[in-house]
Amino acid sequence: MADLSVTIAGVTFKNPVIPASGAYGFGQEYLSLYPLSKLGGISCKGMTLYAQNGNLPPRVAETPNGMLNSVGLQNPGIDYFIEHELPFLKTQDTVIIANVAGHTVEDCMEIARRLEPTDVDMIELNISCPNVKQGGAAFGTSCQAAGEITAAVRKITTKPLMVKLSPNVTSIVDIAKSVEAAGADAVSLINTLLGMRIDIKTRRPILKNNVGGLSGPAVFPIAVRMVWQVANAVKIPVVGMGGISTVQDAVEMMLAGASAVQIGAAIFSDPWAPIKIADGLNQYLEENQIEKVVDLIGQVQPW
């Protein structure tokens, strides 16, 4: 087999395939399908300081080549995760990434403080959720706010800190540079694009929240472009996501500059998608006589 391992911010992943936050829960539902140890890591469901019920339904709408969601960070809260979910996850022989979000900087700092003594391998700070009325989107759409929240969390934790970026900005490169300067060890992108669908019979938005985050294959070319731009602008690792559904997509994203990839919407239609992509990466490397998957990173040759 080819060497599929990658190292991001000092954390070694056995392969670069990671189910994305919000698309995989805490992993337990997939144990009946395959061992979680086959994954490079798991980015857990986004967690807030206290439990949240999320937005009112309808919360999901189908779109051409994708889906809109306005789940709104429904989650059991950070203490529940630490007590009930993390002990199981740490027995699964895969990297555990705690995805965290807060309505305030202080919330995020407190979550990081509670995670600090745990066995979580990495924190993914979500400053980019487009369907939460407070917090998330506000932090991720200005360089100053993104830098401030990153610096605040950086002071609290010694764990590797990855910041998840929003595509709903004028320049994602400037945001990436801001969080890098503030102490981020890596960035992940892109989160969902803000979208909307309308029921032409009722003349109301399909989503109760009116707008939601667009994911799936429709956003893939935008994600590749942004990953390429950011990877060429920062020195820290980039984790790419956004519409990745096949091994070809994963290779493309890594050629654009991603050190690893996260799989989101594809899991809803094919729960085996992360495993198929990991196996497919090995086959691709062997067929092309490439010894290490890291040799793909950033190897696109622009005209």
Residue pairs with C-beta under 8 A, 6 or more apart in sequence:
1 282
1 286
2 281
2 282
2 285
2 286
2 290
2 291
2 292
2 293
3 291
3 292
3 293
3 294
4 14
4 15
4 16
4 40
4 278
4 281
4 282
4 285
4 293
5 12
5 13
5 14
5 15
5 292
5 293
5 294
6 12
6 13
6 15
6 16
6 40
6 259
6 260
6 293
6 294
7 13
8 122
8 160
8 162
8 185
8 186
8 237
8 239
8 259
8 260
9 122
9 160
9 161
9 162
9 185
9 186
9 236
9 237
10 160
10 185
11 95
11 121
11 122
11 160
12 95
13 40
13 41
13 95
13 260
14 40
14 94
15 39
15 40
15 278
15 281
15 293
16 40
16 250
16 254
16 258
16 259
16 260
16 261
16 281
16 293
17 39
17 40
17 250
17 260
17 261
17 263
17 274
17 277
17 278
17 281
18 39
18 40
18 41
18 42
18 43
18 95
18 97
18 239
18 260
18 261
18 262
18 263
18 274
19 27
19 39
19 42
19 43
19 262
19 263
19 264
19 267
19 274
20 43
20 241
20 262
20 263
20 264
21 43
21 44
21 45
21 46
21 97
21 99
21 124
21 126
21 164
21 262
22 45
22 46
22 69
22 71
22 99
22 264
23 263
23 264
23 265
23 267
23 268
24 30
24 42
24 43
24 44
24 45
24 267
25 44
25 45
26 42
26 44
26 45
26 81
26 85
26 88
26 89
27 36
27 42
27 44
27 89
27 92
28 85
28 88
30 36
30 271
33 271
33 272
34 272
34 275
35 92
35 93
36 42
36 89
36 92
36 93
36 94
37 92
37 93
37 94
38 274
38 275
38 278
39 94
39 274
39 275
39 278
40 94
40 95
40 260
40 278
41 94
41 95
41 96
41 97
41 121
41 122
41 260
42 89
42 92
42 94
42 95
42 96
42 97
43 97
43 99
43 124
43 188
43 262
44 81
44 85
44 89
44 96
44 97
44 98
44 99
45 75
45 99
46 73
46 75
46 99
46 100
46 101
46 126
46 129
47 75
47 76
47 77
47 78
47 81
47 98
47 99
47 100
47 101
47 111
48 73
48 75
48 77
48 78
48 100
48 101
48 102
48 103
48 107
48 111
49 77
49 78
49 102
49 107
49 110
49 111
50 77
51 75
51 76
51 77
51 80
52 72
52 73
52 74
52 75
52 77
53 74
54 71
54 72
54 73
54 74
54 75
55 70
55 71
55 72
55 74
55 131
55 208
55 209
56 208
56 209
57 208
58 206
58 207
58 208
59 69
59 70
59 71
59 72
59 207
59 208
59 209
59 212
60 67
60 68
60 69
60 70
60 71
60 207
60 212
61 67
61 68
61 69
61 197
61 206
61 207
61 212
62 68
63 195
63 197
63 214
63 216
63 218
64 218
65 216
65 217
65 218
66 214
66 215
66 216
66 217
66 218
66 219
66 243
66 265
67 214
67 215
67 216
67 265
67 268
68 195
68 196
68 197
68 206
68 207
68 212
68 213
68 214
69 131
69 192
69 212
69 213
69 215
70 131
70 207
70 208
70 209
70 211
70 212
70 213
71 131
72 131
72 132
72 209
73 101
73 129
73 132
73 136
75 81
76 84
78 100
78 111
78 114
78 115
79 114
81 98
82 114
82 115
82 118
86 96
86 118
86 119
86 120
89 96
90 96
90 119
95 121
95 122
96 119
96 120
96 121
96 122
97 120
97 121
97 122
97 123
97 124
97 162
98 115
98 120
98 122
98 123
98 124
99 123
99 124
99 126
99 164
100 108
100 111
100 112
100 115
100 123
100 124
100 125
100 126
101 108
101 125
101 126
101 127
101 129
101 132
101 135
101 136
102 108
102 110
102 111
102 135
103 134
103 135
104 135
105 139
105 148
105 149
105 152
107 135
108 125
108 149
108 152
108 153
109 152
109 153
109 155
109 156
112 123
112 153
112 156
112 157
112 159
113 156
113 157
115 123
115 157
115 159
116 156
116 157
116 158
116 159
120 159
121 159
121 160
122 159
122 160
122 161
122 162
123 153
123 157
123 159
123 160
123 161
123 162
124 162
124 163
124 164
124 188
125 149
125 150
125 153
125 161
125 162
125 163
125 164
125 184
126 136
126 164
126 191
127 136
127 139
127 140
127 145
127 146
127 149
127 150
127 163
127 164
127 165
127 166
127 179
128 136
128 137
128 139
128 140
128 164
128 165
128 166
128 167
128 168
128 191
129 135
129 136
129 137
129 191
129 213
130 136
130 137
130 166
130 168
130 191
130 192
130 193
130 194
130 211
130 212
130 213
131 192
131 194
131 209
131 211
131 212
131 213
137 166
137 168
138 145
139 145
139 146
139 149
140 146
140 164
140 165
140 166
140 168
140 169
140 175
140 191
141 166
141 168
141 169
141 175
142 175
143 174
143 175
143 177
143 178
144 178
146 163
146 165
146 175
146 178
146 179
146 182
147 178
147 179
147 181
147 182
148 182
150 161
150 163
150 178
150 179
150 182
150 183
150 184
151 182
151 183
153 161
154 161
154 182
154 183
154 184
160 185
160 186
161 183
161 184
161 185
161 186
162 184
162 185
162 186
162 187
162 188
162 239
163 179
163 184
163 186
163 187
163 188
164 187
164 188
164 189
164 191
165 172
165 175
165 176
165 179
165 187
165 188
165 189
165 190
165 191
165 230
166 172
166 175
166 190
166 191
167 189
167 190
167 191
167 192
167 193
167 219
167 222
167 223
167 226
167 242
168 193
168 194
169 175
172 189
172 190
172 226
172 229
172 230
173 229
173 230
173 233
176 187
176 189
176 230
176 233
176 234
177 233
177 234
179 187
180 187
180 234
180 235
180 236
184 236
185 236
185 237
186 236
186 237
186 238
186 239
186 259
187 230
187 234
187 236
187 237
187 238
187 239
188 238
188 239
188 240
188 241
188 262
189 223
189 226
189 227
189 230
189 238
189 239
189 240
189 241
189 242
190 219
190 222
190 223
190 226
190 227
190 241
190 242
191 213
192 212
192 213
192 214
192 215
192 219
192 242
193 213
193 214
193 219
193 222
194 211
194 212
194 213
194 214
195 211
195 212
195 213
195 214
196 205
196 207
196 210
196 211
196 212
197 205
197 206
197 207
198 204
198 205
198 206
199 205
199 206
205 211
215 242
215 243
215 264
215 265
216 243
216 245
216 265
216 266
217 243
217 245
218 243
219 242
219 243
220 242
220 243
220 244
220 245
220 249
221 243
222 242
223 240
223 241
223 242
223 243
223 244
223 253
224 240
224 242
224 252
224 253
224 256
225 256
226 242
227 238
227 240
227 253
227 256
227 257
227 258
228 256
228 257
228 300
230 238
230 257
231 238
231 256
231 257
231 258
231 298
232 257
232 298
237 259
237 260
238 257
238 258
238 259
239 258
239 259
239 260
239 261
239 262
240 253
240 254
240 256
240 257
240 258
240 260
240 261
240 262
241 253
241 261
241 262
241 263
241 264
242 264
243 249
243 265
244 250
244 253
244 261
244 262
244 263
244 264
244 266
244 277
245 263
245 265
245 266
245 273
246 277
246 280
247 276
247 277
247 280
247 281
247 283
247 284
249 261
249 277
250 261
250 277
250 280
250 281
251 281
251 284
251 296
253 261
254 261
254 293
254 296
254 297
254 298
255 296
255 297
255 298
255 299
255 300
256 298
256 300
257 297
257 298
257 300
258 297
259 294
259 297
261 277
263 273
263 274
263 277
266 273
267 273
267 274
270 276
281 293
284 290
285 291
285 292
285 293
290 296
